[in-house]
Amino acid sequence: MKRFVLPIVFFICFAPTIKAQTHEEIINTLPEELIDKFGEEKALRIMGEHTLIEINKIRVEHHLKPIVYDTILSQAAQYWTMYMAKYNHFSHTSKEGLKYPDIVYGIDTINNADYWPIMNNLGFGILTIKQFLENQKNSPPHWATIIEKQFNYDDDAFSIFGFGYNKCYYMIGFARRFER
């Protein structure tokens, strides 16, 4: 018994402590700081999850059903923010005429699903998640997308959410996904 007590006491007393960040800390931290702390892939996932928490709070306040995180929409949103950053082109349409739904269907070649409608909101600036969502709230068309009643599923579809961020470009995507 004694040989187990010493390592446990040592671990409890001397192990480095890693302070977990609260939801409020995450949404009030600049994206680049989160990327520095967690690495890009993990930080993007954390940012997406915490953005979704905030969006679902808003939806519940408006008597709407919550939506769920979706990998396909997030990959498409991330691709779009990388495109905007690379070409310094803040737009819903690429220079080649592509739109977000084109990217979603280009990525989802396996699931054999239909997405409709597909909507997206963009943002730009050195902003925390909280500031980004405040900007969305202050823009009637963007706010309307967040509280869109079409995403209040009641049939065989479910509503999904995607998140992307790259060098001050934000994107959130929304869709209803129907399995074929």
C-alpha positions as CSV (number, residue, x, y, z in Angstrom):
1,M,0.0,0.0,0.0
2,K,2.8,2.4,0.8
3,R,4.4,2.3,-2.6
4,F,1.2,3.7,-4.2
5,V,0.7,6.5,-1.7
6,L,4.0,8.4,-2.5
7,P,3.4,8.7,-6.3
8,I,-0.2,9.8,-5.7
9,V,0.8,12.5,-3.2
10,F,3.6,13.7,-5.4
11,F,1.2,13.9,-8.4
12,I,-1.4,15.8,-6.5
13,C,1.1,18.2,-4.9
14,F,3.5,18.8,-7.7
15,A,1.8,18.1,-11.0
16,P,1.5,21.1,-13.2
17,T,-2.1,22.4,-13.2
18,I,-3.8,23.2,-16.5
19,K,-6.5,25.8,-16.1
20,A,-9.5,24.9,-18.2
21,Q,-11.1,27.9,-19.9
22,T,-14.7,28.6,-19.2
23,H,-17.2,29.3,-22.0
24,E,-17.1,33.0,-21.2
25,E,-13.3,33.1,-21.4
26,I,-13.4,31.3,-24.8
27,I,-16.0,33.6,-26.4
28,N,-14.1,36.7,-25.1
29,T,-10.7,35.5,-26.4
30,L,-9.3,36.6,-29.7
31,P,-9.0,33.6,-32.2
32,E,-5.3,34.0,-32.7
33,E,-4.7,33.6,-28.9
34,L,-6.8,30.4,-29.0
35,I,-4.9,29.1,-32.0
36,D,-1.6,29.8,-30.2
37,K,-2.8,28.0,-27.1
38,F,-4.5,24.9,-28.6
39,G,-3.1,24.7,-32.2
40,E,-5.2,25.5,-35.2
41,E,-7.3,22.4,-35.6
42,K,-8.3,22.1,-32.0
43,A,-8.9,25.9,-31.7
44,L,-11.2,26.0,-34.7
45,R,-13.2,23.1,-33.3
46,I,-13.4,24.8,-29.8
47,M,-14.4,28.1,-31.5
48,G,-17.1,26.4,-33.6
49,E,-18.5,24.6,-30.6
50,H,-18.7,27.7,-28.4
51,T,-20.1,29.8,-31.3
52,L,-22.8,27.1,-31.6
53,I,-23.6,27.3,-27.9
54,E,-24.2,31.0,-28.2
55,I,-26.3,30.6,-31.4
56,N,-28.4,27.9,-29.7
57,K,-28.9,30.2,-26.7
58,I,-30.2,32.9,-29.1
59,R,-32.5,30.3,-30.9
60,V,-33.9,29.0,-27.6
61,E,-34.7,32.6,-26.5
62,H,-36.7,33.0,-29.7
63,H,-38.5,29.7,-29.1
64,L,-36.6,27.9,-31.8
65,K,-35.0,24.5,-31.7
66,P,-31.3,24.2,-31.3
67,I,-29.1,23.2,-34.3
68,V,-26.2,20.8,-34.3
69,Y,-22.5,21.0,-35.4
70,D,-21.8,19.5,-38.8
71,T,-18.3,18.5,-40.1
72,I,-19.2,19.0,-43.8
73,L,-20.6,22.6,-43.3
74,S,-17.5,23.4,-41.1
75,Q,-15.1,22.1,-43.7
76,A,-16.9,24.2,-46.4
77,A,-16.9,27.2,-44.1
78,Q,-13.2,26.8,-43.3
79,Y,-12.4,26.5,-47.0
80,W,-14.3,29.7,-47.7
81,T,-12.5,31.7,-45.0
82,M,-9.2,30.4,-46.3
83,Y,-10.2,31.5,-49.8
84,M,-11.2,35.0,-48.6
85,A,-8.0,35.4,-46.7
86,K,-5.8,34.1,-49.6
87,Y,-7.4,36.5,-52.2
88,N,-8.4,39.3,-49.8
89,H,-11.9,38.8,-51.2
90,F,-14.7,39.3,-48.6
91,S,-17.7,38.1,-50.4
92,H,-20.4,35.4,-50.6
93,T,-19.3,34.7,-54.1
94,S,-15.8,33.7,-55.2
95,K,-14.1,35.4,-58.1
96,E,-14.9,32.3,-60.2
97,G,-18.6,32.6,-59.4
98,L,-18.8,29.8,-56.8
99,K,-21.0,30.1,-53.7
100,Y,-21.0,28.3,-50.3
101,P,-23.5,25.6,-51.4
102,D,-21.2,24.7,-54.3
103,I,-18.4,24.1,-51.7
104,V,-20.7,22.1,-49.4
105,Y,-21.8,19.8,-52.3
106,G,-18.2,19.6,-53.5
107,I,-17.1,18.3,-50.1
108,D,-20.0,16.0,-49.4
109,T,-19.5,13.3,-52.0
110,I,-20.1,10.4,-49.6
111,N,-23.2,11.2,-47.5
112,N,-25.6,11.3,-50.4
113,A,-27.6,14.0,-48.6
114,D,-29.6,17.0,-49.8
115,Y,-29.0,20.3,-48.1
116,W,-31.7,23.0,-48.4
117,P,-31.7,25.8,-47.7
118,I,-28.0,26.6,-47.3
119,M,-27.3,30.0,-45.8
120,N,-24.2,31.6,-44.5
121,N,-23.1,34.7,-42.6
122,L,-19.7,36.3,-43.0
123,G,-17.7,38.5,-40.7
124,F,-14.4,40.3,-40.8
125,G,-12.1,41.9,-38.2
126,I,-10.0,41.2,-35.2
127,L,-12.9,40.1,-33.1
128,T,-13.8,37.7,-30.4
129,I,-16.6,35.3,-30.9
130,K,-18.8,37.5,-28.7
131,Q,-18.0,40.6,-30.8
132,F,-18.6,38.7,-34.1
133,L,-22.0,37.6,-32.8
134,E,-22.8,41.1,-31.7
135,N,-22.0,42.4,-35.2
136,Q,-24.4,39.7,-36.5
137,K,-27.1,40.9,-34.2
138,N,-26.7,44.4,-35.4
139,S,-27.2,43.4,-39.0
140,P,-30.9,42.6,-39.7
141,P,-30.2,40.1,-42.6
142,H,-27.5,38.3,-40.6
143,W,-29.6,38.2,-37.5
144,A,-32.5,36.8,-39.6
145,T,-30.4,33.9,-40.7
146,I,-29.5,33.0,-37.1
147,I,-33.2,33.0,-36.0
148,E,-34.4,31.5,-39.3
149,K,-37.6,29.5,-38.7
150,Q,-36.8,27.2,-41.6
151,F,-34.1,25.7,-39.4
152,N,-36.8,24.8,-36.8
153,Y,-37.0,21.2,-38.2
154,D,-40.1,19.2,-37.7
155,D,-39.8,16.6,-40.5
156,D,-37.2,14.1,-41.7
157,A,-34.5,16.8,-41.9
158,F,-32.3,18.1,-39.2
159,S,-30.7,21.6,-39.0
160,I,-26.9,21.8,-39.0
161,F,-24.2,24.4,-38.4
162,G,-20.7,25.0,-39.6
163,F,-17.9,27.3,-38.5
164,G,-14.8,28.7,-40.2
165,Y,-12.1,31.2,-39.3
166,N,-9.0,32.3,-41.0
167,K,-6.9,35.6,-40.6
168,C,-9.8,37.8,-39.5
169,Y,-12.4,36.2,-41.8
170,Y,-15.3,34.5,-40.0
171,M,-18.0,32.3,-41.6
172,I,-21.0,30.5,-40.1
173,G,-23.1,28.2,-42.2
174,F,-26.6,26.9,-41.7
175,A,-28.5,24.2,-43.6
176,R,-31.2,21.6,-43.3
177,R,-29.9,18.2,-44.2
178,F,-32.2,15.5,-45.7
179,E,-30.9,12.0,-46.0
180,R,-31.7,10.5,-49.4
